[in-house]
Structures are given as C-alpha cells and as structure tokens.
Amino acid sequence: MTKFIGIIPARYASSRFPGKPLADICGMTMIERVYKRASQELDEVVVATDDERIREDVERFGGKVIMTSPDHKSGTDRVNEAYHLSGSDADVIINIQGDEPFVAPSQIRELKKCFNYPETRIATLARLFDKSFGFDALFDPNKVKVIFNNQNRAIYFSRAIIPYVRGAEWQKWLDLREFYIHVGMYAYRAEVLDALTKLPQSSLELAESLEQLRWIENGYEIMIGTTDEPTIGIDTPEDLEEAIRFCKSHENVD
C-alpha cells in the first residue's frame, strides 16, 4: 500500500507579501489553515520552513515543523530536504502550497489516485477554466495554463494561453474550446524527488519561470489529475482581502 506524506514549504520572506504564512484569515493563520485542511486527508503532514516565527506558530497550534536551509532556490528543494530530515518512510511526497489556505482534501485525494498507476512518478492538478471570468482572466500570466494528452500526461505548461486557436478572433476563443488552469500542488515518488533536485535549470524553465518545464525537458512524465474545487492563492495583500471575503461568506471552511 502506497504511503503518503504532505510537506508544506513556507517562507517568511516574499517580495510581494512578506510574512504571508502568518497572515490572519478569520482568526487563523494561513499556514494553520493549510495544515489543518491537509491533515483531513493525510496522516503525516509537516511544515518546512527557514524562519523561526513560522516554526513558533506551527508549534503553537500543535503541528509538526522542520527547519530547513535558507538557501533553497525552490520549494521543491525545501520539500526534499524536509522529507529526508523527517525520517519518514513514505513512498510519495505531496508538495502542498503554503499560500492556498482553502486547499480541499478532495484535491489531495485526486493526487493520491494518480499513484494507483505504478508508472506514475510525478503528478499535479488542473482545473477547467471558468469562462465566466472572461478572457482577461485567462490571459493573466499568473494563471498558468496546461495542456495534456489522452492519457492525462502533461504536454506543456505556459503563462501564455495554450492552445492558440488559429483562425478565430480571440474574443471567441472561450466559446470554441476548453482551457485548463494548473493547480500548483505536486506529488512525487521519493526517489524521483531526489533526482529532480539535481537537475540544472532548463531553457524553457528560464523562459517561463516554471520549474515543472525542467522536468518535462528532462523526460519526466507528469500525470494530471483534474479538480473542480476553486482555490485562492495568496500572492499579494489584495489576494488576502479576497480570501477573507471568501472565508466570511462560506461556512465550514476551517
């Protein structure tokens, strides 16, 4: 039986929103919300951080936390170090974003299902774009788009709109085909995670600033699970205000 561990990388430093893991959302810090929601689906969850303030907060609410190096260039590197320091014997590590306070347990279940197939080495999630948000939202480079094949393997991720709909005015694209938005939660088999952290940055990764393109360029297949659950990623104080409004307008979001 496949064993899973959830690791939540959390940094205090952020150019756009310093200290966001400790931001208060309806009386609970963001990192506490992520931890408690992940714990609904996973028996083993740990926060990986390089900041004492975050460590203190996780210990305050009774969570498990591991201090990692401040020199990591990506969340993947931080997750890999935390996995080895944890002493866990989990087969699969789930990298849960520390800035998505309303992560749904069903999303974690969908990722876990991807590993029912023994050939799956990496998995992530995608959500059908809601065309009611309009073309400007689809065009937003912070909303990463993904296309995948009939076997649910990723073909490409991009900050641009993919696919390009040739022969049609852009105003009609949303009526002509479906688009998928990447949901940035990853799962990796333990031996694969080790290998990924040793890969040098790739040309496509540098062009798009998307780490997963490094993996594709090096021949790793990424299984795509789909989810209908909305998520709110917190990148700016304005995003936090949206999250607070969501929290106040929805019951049972703790």
N, C-alpha and C positions, 0 to 999 in steps of 0.2 A: 504493500500500500504506500503510495506516494505521500511523503511528509512535507509540509509547507511551513515556512516562517515568513512573517511580514516584517520588513525593515523600513522605517520611515526616516529618510535623511532630512535633517533640519539644521539650517544655518541661521545665525542671528544677522550676519552682515548681508545686506542687499542694497544694490544701488538705487532701486526704485522704492523700496519699502523696508528699511532696517527694522529688525525686531519683529517681523510679521508672525513668526511661530507663537509669540506670546500675546498677539493681539486678542482683545476680548470680543467674543461673539456671544451675546446674550448670556453673560455671566460665566462663560467657559473659554479658556484659551483655545486658540486654533489647534495647537498641537494636541491638546487633550481631546478635542472633538475627533480629530483624525484617529488617534489611538483607540478611543473607545468604540468607534464605529468599526475599525479593523478587527478589534477583539471580538466583535459579534460573530465573525466568520472564522477567525484563526485562533488556535490555541496558543501560538507563540508569536508575540509581537514585541519589537524593540525599536526605540528611537536611537538614531545615530547622529551625534552632534559634536561640534568642536567648541561649544560655548557653555560656560558654567551656569549662566542664567537659565538656559533651556534645560540643562541637567537638573537644576533645582526644581523647576516647575514639573518636570516629568516625575521626579521622586515625590513631589507634593501630592500628586493625585494617584500615586501608587503604581506608576508604570515602570517598565524596565528601560534603562538607558545605558548606552555605551559611548564613551568618549573616543573620538577618532581624530586623526591628524587634521590640522587646519590647512594643509597644503593641497588637498584634493581639488582637482580641476573639474570634476563632475560628480553628480550624485551617485552614479554607478560605482565609481572608485570608493566613495564613502561607504556604500552599501556592502561592497566586497570586504572591506576591512572589518566592518562591524560583524559580518557573518563569521569571519574567522575568529574574531575576538569573543564571539558569543559562546563558542563551544557547541553550537547546535549541530545536530546530525541530519538536519532537514535536507531533502533531495532537491527542493525547489525554493528559491528565494523570490518573494514578491516585493518589488520596489514600489512603495506606496507614497504618493506625493504628499509632502507635509503641508502644502498650501491649498489643499482641497478639503475643506472642513466637512463637507457633506458627502464624502465618498460613500457609496452604497455597498453594503455587504453583498448584494447580488452581483455587483461588478467583480468583486473578488471571487465569487463562486464561478463566474463565467471564465475568468482567467484560469482557475483551477481545472475546469473542464477541458481546457486546451491540452492539458497534460495527461488526459486519458489516452492520448496517442503517444506511444513511446518514442516516435521520431521527433516530437516537438522539443526544441531546445530553447527557444525564446518565444514568448507570447506577449501580446499587448491588446488594447481595446480600440474600437472605433464606434462612432455613433452617427446615425443618419442625420444629415444637416436638416434642420427645420427651416423650410424655405420661407416661412412667415417672417423670419428675421431679416430677409431681404439680401440683395446682392452685396451691399456694403459690408455686412457681417461676414459673408462668405469670403470676401476679398481681404478681410483683416489678416495680416501676416502672422499675428499671434495665435490665430486658429489654424493649426497645422492640418493639412488635408492628406488623405491617404487613399491609394487605390490598391486593390488586392485581387488575386485570381480566383478561379472557381474552386480551388482547394483551400481558400481562405489564407493564402500566403501573401504577405505584403509584396507589392511590386515597387512602390515608391511612396515616399513621404515628401511633402513640399509645403512651403509657406505660400506659394502661388496656388492658383486654382487648378486642380487636376481632376479629370482630364480637361483639356481645351476642347470646346465644342465648335468644330470647324463648320463654316457655312451658316452660322446663326448669329444674330445680334446678341451681345452679351446680356441685354435685358431679358432675353427669352431663355437663357440657359437653365434657370431653375425649373422651368416648365418642361424642359426637354430631357433631363436626366437627373439621377440622384447623385449627391455628393456626400462623402463621408469625412467626418472630423475625427482626428486622432484624440483619444483619451489617454493621457500620458501616465499610465500605470503599466509597469513591465513585470514579467516573471521570467526567471532563467534557471536552468538546471545548474547546480553548484559548479560543476567542472567547466561549464560554458562561461559562467560569470568570471571565473578566474582568467580564462583566455581572452575575454573581451577587454579586460582592463590592461592587457599587454599590447593591444593593437594601437599603432600610431594613428593620429588623426588623418582622415582621408580628404580628398579634394572636394567631394560632394558635401561632406560634413562641414568643411570650412566655408563653402559657398552658401549653404542654407542655415548653418548653425543648428544642425540637428544631428545628435550623436548617433541615432539609430541608422543613419545612412552609412556610417563607418562599418557597421556590422553587415549590411547588405553588400557593400563594396567588397567585403572580405568573404563573401559566400555564405553567410549565415541566413537561413530562412527564419522569418518572423511570422508566427501564427497569429491571425487576427480573430479575436472574439468580438461579438457585437453586443451593444448595450443600448437600452432606451432611456436609461437614467440620466437626468440632467446633472451637470456638475458646475461648480463655481470655483474657478481657480483664482487665487488671491495674488495678484502681482503689484497692485497699487492700493493706496488708501481709498480710492474710489471703488475698487473692487470690494474692499472690506465693507463699505457702506451698503453695497448691493447684497452682500452676504448677510448683513444684519437685517436688512429688509426681508430677505428670504426667510431667515430664522423666525422673525416676528410674525410672518404671515402663514407659516406652516407649523402644524402641531406635530409632536413626536419626531423632531429632528435631532434630538440628543442621542 
